[in-house]
Amino acid sequence: DAALDAAHQALAVAPGDATLHLALVELFLSRGWRDLAADKLALLGRLADLTGDTETRAMIGEAVAQSFADDVRLEAYRPQ
């Protein structure tokens, strides 16, 4: 709970920090909240696409490859 609170508080200060969003994805996964984690990645992916942030898109690709290889919602973010 403390880690989730800390991550959300950090996002309040730095809402565009992709590493914080990815940390939340990991925390969600550790709690078994796979759908919430996938939704978070999809939203972060859309933001990365809108801003042209290739570094964030690559980090999303790594997360998808590790934990969401079978999730069609994240198909566009799978590494080729």
CNS distance restraints for C-alpha pairs under 8 A (distance, minus, plus):
assign (resid   1 and name CA) (resid   5 and name CA) 6.19 0.50 0.50
assign (resid   2 and name CA) (resid   6 and name CA) 6.04 0.50 0.50
assign (resid   3 and name CA) (resid   7 and name CA) 6.09 0.50 0.50
assign (resid   3 and name CA) (resid  27 and name CA) 7.71 0.50 0.50
assign (resid   4 and name CA) (resid   8 and name CA) 6.18 0.50 0.50
assign (resid   4 and name CA) (resid  24 and name CA) 7.01 0.50 0.50
assign (resid   4 and name CA) (resid  27 and name CA) 6.96 0.50 0.50
assign (resid   5 and name CA) (resid   9 and name CA) 6.11 0.50 0.50
assign (resid   6 and name CA) (resid  10 and name CA) 6.08 0.50 0.50
assign (resid   7 and name CA) (resid  11 and name CA) 6.19 0.50 0.50
assign (resid   7 and name CA) (resid  20 and name CA) 6.42 0.50 0.50
assign (resid   7 and name CA) (resid  23 and name CA) 7.41 0.50 0.50
assign (resid   7 and name CA) (resid  24 and name CA) 6.62 0.50 0.50
assign (resid   8 and name CA) (resid  12 and name CA) 6.37 0.50 0.50
assign (resid   9 and name CA) (resid  13 and name CA) 6.84 0.50 0.50
assign (resid  10 and name CA) (resid  14 and name CA) 6.10 0.50 0.50
assign (resid  10 and name CA) (resid  15 and name CA) 7.74 0.50 0.50
assign (resid  10 and name CA) (resid  20 and name CA) 7.41 0.50 0.50
assign (resid  11 and name CA) (resid  15 and name CA) 4.47 0.50 0.50
assign (resid  11 and name CA) (resid  16 and name CA) 7.55 0.50 0.50
assign (resid  11 and name CA) (resid  17 and name CA) 7.23 0.50 0.50
assign (resid  11 and name CA) (resid  20 and name CA) 6.67 0.50 0.50
assign (resid  11 and name CA) (resid  21 and name CA) 7.78 0.50 0.50
assign (resid  17 and name CA) (resid  21 and name CA) 6.77 0.50 0.50
assign (resid  18 and name CA) (resid  22 and name CA) 6.16 0.50 0.50
assign (resid  18 and name CA) (resid  44 and name CA) 7.45 0.50 0.50
assign (resid  18 and name CA) (resid  56 and name CA) 6.35 0.50 0.50
assign (resid  19 and name CA) (resid  23 and name CA) 6.06 0.50 0.50
assign (resid  20 and name CA) (resid  24 and name CA) 6.33 0.50 0.50
assign (resid  21 and name CA) (resid  25 and name CA) 6.40 0.50 0.50
assign (resid  21 and name CA) (resid  40 and name CA) 7.39 0.50 0.50
assign (resid  21 and name CA) (resid  41 and name CA) 7.98 0.50 0.50
assign (resid  21 and name CA) (resid  44 and name CA) 7.46 0.50 0.50
assign (resid  22 and name CA) (resid  26 and name CA) 6.39 0.50 0.50
assign (resid  22 and name CA) (resid  41 and name CA) 7.49 0.50 0.50
assign (resid  22 and name CA) (resid  60 and name CA) 7.79 0.50 0.50
assign (resid  23 and name CA) (resid  27 and name CA) 6.24 0.50 0.50
assign (resid  24 and name CA) (resid  28 and name CA) 5.99 0.50 0.50
assign (resid  24 and name CA) (resid  37 and name CA) 7.58 0.50 0.50
assign (resid  25 and name CA) (resid  29 and name CA) 6.18 0.50 0.50
assign (resid  25 and name CA) (resid  36 and name CA) 7.92 0.50 0.50
assign (resid  25 and name CA) (resid  37 and name CA) 4.70 0.50 0.50
assign (resid  25 and name CA) (resid  38 and name CA) 7.60 0.50 0.50
assign (resid  25 and name CA) (resid  40 and name CA) 6.63 0.50 0.50
assign (resid  25 and name CA) (resid  41 and name CA) 7.09 0.50 0.50
assign (resid  26 and name CA) (resid  30 and name CA) 6.15 0.50 0.50
assign (resid  26 and name CA) (resid  37 and name CA) 7.48 0.50 0.50
assign (resid  27 and name CA) (resid  31 and name CA) 6.46 0.50 0.50
assign (resid  28 and name CA) (resid  32 and name CA) 6.37 0.50 0.50
assign (resid  28 and name CA) (resid  33 and name CA) 4.96 0.50 0.50
assign (resid  28 and name CA) (resid  34 and name CA) 6.67 0.50 0.50
assign (resid  28 and name CA) (resid  36 and name CA) 6.80 0.50 0.50
assign (resid  28 and name CA) (resid  37 and name CA) 5.50 0.50 0.50
assign (resid  29 and name CA) (resid  33 and name CA) 5.32 0.50 0.50
assign (resid  29 and name CA) (resid  34 and name CA) 5.44 0.50 0.50
assign (resid  29 and name CA) (resid  37 and name CA) 6.28 0.50 0.50
assign (resid  33 and name CA) (resid  37 and name CA) 6.23 0.50 0.50
assign (resid  34 and name CA) (resid  38 and name CA) 6.11 0.50 0.50
assign (resid  35 and name CA) (resid  39 and name CA) 6.13 0.50 0.50
assign (resid  36 and name CA) (resid  40 and name CA) 6.17 0.50 0.50
assign (resid  37 and name CA) (resid  41 and name CA) 6.29 0.50 0.50
assign (resid  38 and name CA) (resid  42 and name CA) 6.14 0.50 0.50
assign (resid  38 and name CA) (resid  68 and name CA) 7.57 0.50 0.50
assign (resid  38 and name CA) (resid  73 and name CA) 7.65 0.50 0.50
assign (resid  38 and name CA) (resid  74 and name CA) 7.35 0.50 0.50
assign (resid  39 and name CA) (resid  43 and name CA) 6.21 0.50 0.50
assign (resid  40 and name CA) (resid  44 and name CA) 6.12 0.50 0.50
assign (resid  41 and name CA) (resid  45 and name CA) 5.92 0.50 0.50
assign (resid  41 and name CA) (resid  60 and name CA) 6.70 0.50 0.50
assign (resid  41 and name CA) (resid  74 and name CA) 7.73 0.50 0.50
assign (resid  42 and name CA) (resid  46 and name CA) 6.28 0.50 0.50
assign (resid  42 and name CA) (resid  73 and name CA) 7.21 0.50 0.50
assign (resid  42 and name CA) (resid  74 and name CA) 6.28 0.50 0.50
assign (resid  43 and name CA) (resid  47 and name CA) 6.34 0.50 0.50
assign (resid  44 and name CA) (resid  48 and name CA) 6.15 0.50 0.50
assign (resid  44 and name CA) (resid  60 and name CA) 7.96 0.50 0.50
assign (resid  45 and name CA) (resid  49 and name CA) 6.11 0.50 0.50
assign (resid  45 and name CA) (resid  56 and name CA) 7.78 0.50 0.50
assign (resid  45 and name CA) (resid  57 and name CA) 6.24 0.50 0.50
assign (resid  45 and name CA) (resid  60 and name CA) 6.84 0.50 0.50
assign (resid  45 and name CA) (resid  77 and name CA) 7.30 0.50 0.50
assign (resid  46 and name CA) (resid  50 and name CA) 6.15 0.50 0.50
assign (resid  47 and name CA) (resid  51 and name CA) 6.22 0.50 0.50
assign (resid  48 and name CA) (resid  52 and name CA) 5.70 0.50 0.50
assign (resid  48 and name CA) (resid  53 and name CA) 4.77 0.50 0.50
assign (resid  48 and name CA) (resid  54 and name CA) 7.00 0.50 0.50
assign (resid  48 and name CA) (resid  56 and name CA) 6.16 0.50 0.50
assign (resid  48 and name CA) (resid  57 and name CA) 5.95 0.50 0.50
assign (resid  49 and name CA) (resid  53 and name CA) 6.44 0.50 0.50
assign (resid  49 and name CA) (resid  54 and name CA) 7.85 0.50 0.50
assign (resid  49 and name CA) (resid  57 and name CA) 7.42 0.50 0.50
assign (resid  53 and name CA) (resid  57 and name CA) 6.34 0.50 0.50
assign (resid  54 and name CA) (resid  58 and name CA) 6.10 0.50 0.50
assign (resid  55 and name CA) (resid  59 and name CA) 6.43 0.50 0.50
assign (resid  56 and name CA) (resid  60 and name CA) 6.17 0.50 0.50
assign (resid  57 and name CA) (resid  61 and name CA) 6.17 0.50 0.50
assign (resid  57 and name CA) (resid  77 and name CA) 7.18 0.50 0.50
assign (resid  58 and name CA) (resid  62 and name CA) 6.39 0.50 0.50
assign (resid  58 and name CA) (resid  79 and name CA) 7.78 0.50 0.50
assign (resid  59 and name CA) (resid  63 and name CA) 6.40 0.50 0.50
assign (resid  60 and name CA) (resid  64 and name CA) 6.09 0.50 0.50
assign (resid  60 and name CA) (resid  77 and name CA) 6.66 0.50 0.50
assign (resid  61 and name CA) (resid  65 and name CA) 6.08 0.50 0.50
assign (resid  61 and name CA) (resid  77 and name CA) 5.16 0.50 0.50
assign (resid  61 and name CA) (resid  78 and name CA) 5.06 0.50 0.50
assign (resid  61 and name CA) (resid  79 and name CA) 5.32 0.50 0.50
assign (resid  62 and name CA) (resid  66 and name CA) 6.19 0.50 0.50
assign (resid  62 and name CA) (resid  78 and name CA) 7.73 0.50 0.50
assign (resid  62 and name CA) (resid  79 and name CA) 7.26 0.50 0.50
assign (resid  63 and name CA) (resid  67 and name CA) 6.04 0.50 0.50
assign (resid  63 and name CA) (resid  68 and name CA) 7.24 0.50 0.50
assign (resid  64 and name CA) (resid  68 and name CA) 4.53 0.50 0.50
assign (resid  64 and name CA) (resid  69 and name CA) 5.82 0.50 0.50
assign (resid  64 and name CA) (resid  74 and name CA) 6.96 0.50 0.50
assign (resid  64 and name CA) (resid  77 and name CA) 6.89 0.50 0.50
assign (resid  64 and name CA) (resid  78 and name CA) 5.96 0.50 0.50
assign (resid  65 and name CA) (resid  69 and name CA) 5.15 0.50 0.50
assign (resid  65 and name CA) (resid  78 and name CA) 6.15 0.50 0.50
assign (resid  65 and name CA) (resid  79 and name CA) 7.01 0.50 0.50
assign (resid  68 and name CA) (resid  74 and name CA) 7.32 0.50 0.50
assign (resid  69 and name CA) (resid  75 and name CA) 7.86 0.50 0.50
assign (resid  69 and name CA) (resid  78 and name CA) 7.27 0.50 0.50
assign (resid  71 and name CA) (resid  75 and name CA) 6.67 0.50 0.50
assign (resid  74 and name CA) (resid  78 and name CA) 6.84 0.50 0.50
